[in-house]
């Protein structure tokens, strides 16, 4: 049995290596192309190395102890262990993990504030706003400053902060461009703010990272970073050659189903805000409660409405129709 085991372990390791070799595209988070992604990569590696300080010695010592003190066929000795307390050893194996945890806590707090998704990026350039709406099963992007919109395609200028406003028409989703930053939730009745930036020209993978139904795997999109001149030229091209997105066209786009890339030279005014506010009735009373008790909605200044049903409001999170600012990237954050 031991002979088979000796051959089986290396075989399993080689098999795992072969299988993981086909997963290269899944590690794009370790090849960031923007300041947020770069900071998140640093946080990942800091955490990995700090954990390795504990895990690697423990795993090695476990293997050594199991091998050294294994039972043998010719062992005739009686099992009579002698227990002895060691203050030095107790101090070592308790102090090291406590110190590591304290360091991890400090690092996490630091990066949590630095990577707050709604925090504007420092740049000499003005940010460009892009509104991302999760539909079944496609992404609609509207450019309110340029007056154009796209489906399953984003183009941005390099070295320019991008202010994404993210929501969902119905099913909850998660907006994610791995090489630029962590993911952030897209939720109906709410708008999330996410700042990202691409530091170089290239095409990056984007996706909906939350299960939303039958064709959720097709909710992918390309993010093309170009020079500012090429971006301006692209906007002009879409304005001059693409059809306009009408209210009727948007209703058709909302129907469940995947979609290829589409481009529109115009879209209904305030479309994104209408999607966000679709569950709000008269006087701020939610038309759809999302599992909450009925009651008026609190505005950003906190006045004018009953808020007894919104005890779960979090700091930095603006409910129903406001921008939601308190989700870390972690996954979603800028974690994810």
C-alpha positions in Angstrom: 0.0 0.0 0.0 2.9 2.4 0.8 4.4 1.8 -2.6 1.2 2.8 -4.3 0.9 5.8 -2.0 4.4 7.0 -2.9 3.5 7.0 -6.6 0.0 8.4 -6.1 1.0 11.6 -4.4 3.4 12.9 -7.1 0.8 11.8 -9.7 -1.9 13.9 -8.1 0.4 16.9 -7.8 1.3 16.7 -11.5 -2.4 16.3 -12.4 -3.3 19.4 -10.4 -0.5 21.4 -12.1 -1.8 20.4 -15.5 -5.4 21.3 -14.7 -4.4 24.6 -13.2 -2.2 25.5 -16.2 -5.5 26.0 -18.2 -6.7 28.6 -15.7 -4.3 31.4 -16.6 -7.1 33.7 -17.6 -8.5 33.5 -14.1 -5.5 35.2 -12.6 -5.8 38.5 -14.4 -6.3 40.2 -11.0 -2.5 39.7 -10.6 -1.8 41.5 -13.8 -3.5 44.9 -13.0 -3.7 47.8 -15.5 -4.8 50.6 -13.3 -4.1 52.2 -9.9 -7.0 50.5 -8.1 -6.1 47.0 -9.4 -2.4 47.6 -8.5 -3.3 48.5 -4.9 -5.5 45.4 -4.7 -2.7 43.2 -6.0 -0.4 44.6 -3.3 -3.0 43.8 -0.6 -3.4 40.2 -2.0 0.4 39.6 -1.9 0.8 41.2 1.6 -1.9 38.9 2.9 -0.5 35.8 1.2 3.0 36.4 2.6 1.8 37.1 6.1 -0.3 34.0 6.1 2.6 32.0 4.7 4.7 32.9 7.7 2.3 30.7 9.8 1.1 28.1 7.3 4.3 27.0 5.7 6.2 26.2 8.9 3.1 24.5 10.4 2.7 22.3 7.3 6.4 21.4 7.2 6.5 20.5 10.9 3.3 18.5 10.6 4.9 16.3 7.8 8.1 16.0 9.8 6.4 15.0 13.0 4.1 12.5 11.3 7.1 10.9 9.5 9.5 10.9 12.5 7.1 9.6 15.1 5.2 7.1 12.8 4.5 3.7 14.1 6.7 0.8 12.7 6.1 -2.9 12.5 9.2 -3.7 14.6 8.2 -1.2 17.3 7.7 -3.1 20.6 7.9 -0.2 23.0 5.0 0.7 25.2 3.2 4.0 24.5 4.0 6.0 27.6 4.1 9.7 26.7 5.5 12.2 29.2 3.8 15.6 29.2 5.8 18.7 30.1 4.8 22.4 30.0 7.1 24.8 28.1 6.5 28.5 28.6 8.9 29.4 25.9 7.1 27.2 23.3 3.7 28.4 24.4 4.8 32.0 24.0 6.2 31.4 20.5 3.2 29.6 19.0 0.7 32.0 20.5 2.6 35.3 20.1 3.5 34.8 16.4 -0.2 34.3 15.2 -1.4 37.2 17.4 1.3 39.5 15.9 0.4 38.4 12.3 -3.3 39.0 13.0 -2.6 42.5 14.4 -0.6 43.3 11.3 -3.3 42.0 9.0 -5.9 44.1 10.8 -3.8 47.2 10.4 -3.2 46.5 6.7 -6.9 45.7 6.1 -8.0 49.0 7.7 -5.5 51.0 5.7 -6.5 49.5 2.4 -10.2 49.6 3.2 -10.2 53.4 3.5 -7.8 53.8 0.5 -9.8 51.6 -1.8 -13.3 52.9 -0.9 -15.0 52.5 -4.3 -16.8 55.9 -4.3 -13.6 57.8 -3.5 -12.5 60.0 -6.5 -9.1 59.2 -8.0 -6.4 61.8 -7.9 -5.9 63.1 -11.4 -5.4 66.3 -13.3 -8.1 65.1 -15.7 -11.8 65.3 -15.1 -13.5 61.9 -14.6 -15.8 60.6 -17.2 -19.2 59.2 -16.0 -20.5 55.9 -17.4 -23.8 54.4 -16.2 -23.9 50.6 -16.1 -27.2 48.9 -16.0 -27.5 45.1 -15.5 -30.3 43.6 -17.7 -31.2 40.0 -18.3 -28.7 38.9 -19.7 -26.7 41.9 -21.0 -25.1 45.1 -19.8 -26.3 48.5 -21.0 -23.8 51.4 -20.7 -24.9 55.0 -21.1 -22.6 57.9 -21.4 -24.6 60.9 -20.1 -21.9 63.5 -21.0 -21.4 62.2 -24.6 -25.1 61.3 -25.1 -24.4 57.8 -26.5 -24.9 54.3 -25.2 -23.6 50.8 -25.8 -24.5 47.2 -25.0 -21.8 44.8 -23.8 -19.0 47.2 -24.8 -17.1 50.0 -23.0 -14.5 52.3 -24.4 -12.5 54.7 -22.2 -9.5 57.0 -22.6 -6.3 55.9 -20.8 -5.0 57.7 -17.7 -8.5 59.1 -17.1 -10.6 58.4 -14.0 -13.9 56.7 -14.9 -16.9 57.2 -12.6 -19.1 54.2 -13.0 -22.7 54.4 -11.7 -24.0 50.9 -11.4 -27.5 49.5 -11.0 -29.7 46.6 -12.0 -33.1 46.6 -13.7 -34.2 43.5 -11.8 -32.0 40.6 -10.7 -29.0 41.5 -8.4 -25.7 41.3 -10.2 -22.0 42.2 -9.6 -20.0 44.5 -11.9 -16.4 43.4 -12.4 -13.4 44.4 -14.5 -10.7 42.3 -12.9 -7.6 44.1 -14.3 -8.9 47.5 -13.3 -10.4 46.9 -9.9 -12.6 44.8 -7.7 -16.3 44.0 -8.2 -19.2 46.0 -6.9 -22.8 45.0 -6.5 -25.5 46.1 -9.0 -28.9 46.2 -7.2 -32.3 47.3 -8.3 -33.5 50.5 -6.8 -30.0 51.5 -5.9 -27.1 53.2 -7.6 -23.5 52.3 -6.7 -20.5 54.5 -7.4 -17.2 52.9 -8.5 -14.1 54.8 -9.6 -11.6 53.0 -11.9 -8.9 53.9 -14.3 -6.8 52.2 -17.0 -3.1 53.3 -17.1 -2.4 52.0 -20.6 -4.0 51.2 -23.9 -5.5 47.7 -24.2 -8.6 45.6 -24.1 -9.8 44.2 -20.7 -12.3 41.6 -19.7 -15.5 42.6 -17.9 -18.3 40.5 -16.6 -21.3 40.1 -14.4 -19.9 38.1 -11.4 -23.2 37.2 -9.8 -25.5 34.4 -10.8 -28.6 35.9 -12.4 -30.2 33.1 -14.3 -30.0 30.9 -17.4 -27.6 32.9 -19.5 -25.7 34.8 -16.9 -22.4 33.4 -18.2 -22.9 35.4 -21.4 -22.9 38.7 -19.5 -19.4 39.6 -20.5 -18.1 42.7 -22.1 -14.9 44.2 -23.5 -13.4 47.4 -22.0 -11.2 49.1 -24.6 -8.8 51.7 -23.3 -7.5 54.0 -26.1 -5.8 57.3 -26.5 -7.9 60.4 -25.8 -7.9 61.2 -29.5 -9.1 57.7 -30.4 -11.8 57.9 -27.7 -13.1 61.3 -29.0 -13.1 59.9 -32.6 -15.0 56.8 -31.4 -17.7 58.9 -29.7 -18.1 61.0 -32.9 -18.4 57.8 -35.0 -21.1 56.4 -32.8 -23.0 59.7 -32.8 -22.9 59.8 -36.6 -23.5 56.2 -37.6 -25.5 54.4 -34.9 -29.3 54.5 -34.4 -30.9 56.1 -31.3 -32.1 54.0 -28.4 -35.8 54.8 -27.8 -38.1 54.0 -24.9 -39.6 51.2 -27.0 -36.1 50.0 -27.8 -35.2 49.9 -24.2 -38.3 47.9 -23.3 -37.3 45.4 -25.9 -33.7 45.4 -24.7 -35.0 44.6 -21.2 -36.5 41.3 -22.3 -34.5 38.2 -21.1 -31.9 37.1 -23.6 -28.2 37.5 -24.4 -27.0 40.2 -26.9 -24.1 41.0 -29.1 -22.4 44.4 -28.9 -24.7 47.3 -29.9 -24.2 51.0 -30.2 -26.7 53.9 -30.0 -26.2 57.5 -30.9 -28.7 58.7 -28.3 -30.9 57.4 -25.4 -33.9 58.6 -23.5 -33.0 61.4 -21.1 -32.6 60.3 -17.5 -32.8 56.6 -18.5 -30.5 55.4 -15.7 -32.3 57.4 -13.0 -35.6 56.0 -14.2 -34.3 52.5 -13.8 -33.0 53.3 -10.3 -36.3 55.0 -9.3 -38.7 52.4 -10.8 -39.6 51.0 -7.4 -40.3 54.4 -5.8 -43.9 55.5 -5.7 -45.5 58.7 -4.8 -44.0 60.8 -1.9 -41.0 58.5 -1.8 -42.9 55.4 -0.7 -41.4 52.3 -2.3 -43.6 50.7 -4.9 -41.8 47.4 -4.3 -40.5 46.7 -0.8 -37.5 44.3 -1.5 -38.4 42.3 1.6 -38.7 45.4 3.8 -41.7 46.8 5.7 -43.6 49.4 3.8 -42.6 53.0 4.6 -41.2 56.2 3.2 -37.6 56.4 2.1 -34.9 58.5 3.7 -33.3 61.1 1.5 -29.6 61.9 1.5 -29.9 64.8 4.0 -32.0 62.6 6.3 -35.0 64.9 6.6 -38.6 65.0 5.6 -39.5 61.3 5.6 -40.3 58.6 8.1 -37.3 56.3 8.3 -38.5 53.7 10.8 -38.2 50.9 8.3 -34.7 51.6 7.3 -32.7 50.8 10.4 -30.4 48.7 8.3 -29.1 51.7 6.5 -25.3 51.7 6.5 -22.9 54.6 6.7 -22.2 55.8 3.1 -25.1 53.9 1.6 -27.9 56.0 0.1 -31.0 54.0 -0.4 -33.5 53.8 -3.3 -32.6 56.2 -6.0 -29.5 57.6 -4.4 -25.9 56.6 -5.0 -24.7 53.8 -2.8 -21.2 54.5 -1.5 -20.3 52.1 1.2 -19.4 48.8 -0.4 -15.8 47.8 -0.4 -14.5 46.4 -3.7 -13.6 42.9 -2.7 -14.6 41.2 -4.5 -16.1 44.3 -4.7 -14.2 45.6 -4.0 -12.1 49.3 -4.9 -11.6 44.7 -3.1 -13.4 43.7 -4.1 
